[in-house]
Amino acid sequence: MTEKEIQLLGFERQDENDDKDPFHYYTYTVARGFEFISNSSDEVEDGQWYIEFFESDPMIRFTQFGEVQTLINLLEKRRLNQNKDEYNIWSKSKR
């Protein structure tokens, strides 16, 4: 996956200004505590980036744009709006 593809997916760039070697990486938050993170620019090999679930054990890594795009679309589609009353969602389906 390229850096441009990560940007196209809507990831936000995070810059770290270390005194010696500044670097950057990307994050995408689906929900509080449920985030994706990329490798950092100083870890990129042959222009290839990857995405992982943040702080997962075991680590889960994605290297293909299409897989990440599909996953994000599915998760975003299923995320409940915080302004909705969950009870009302269930009570409507019982009618």
Secondary structure by P-SEA (a helix, b strand, c coil): ccaaaaaaabbbbbbbbcccccccbbbbbccccccccccccccccccbbbbcccccccbbbbccaaaaaaaaaaaaaacccccccaaaaaaaaac
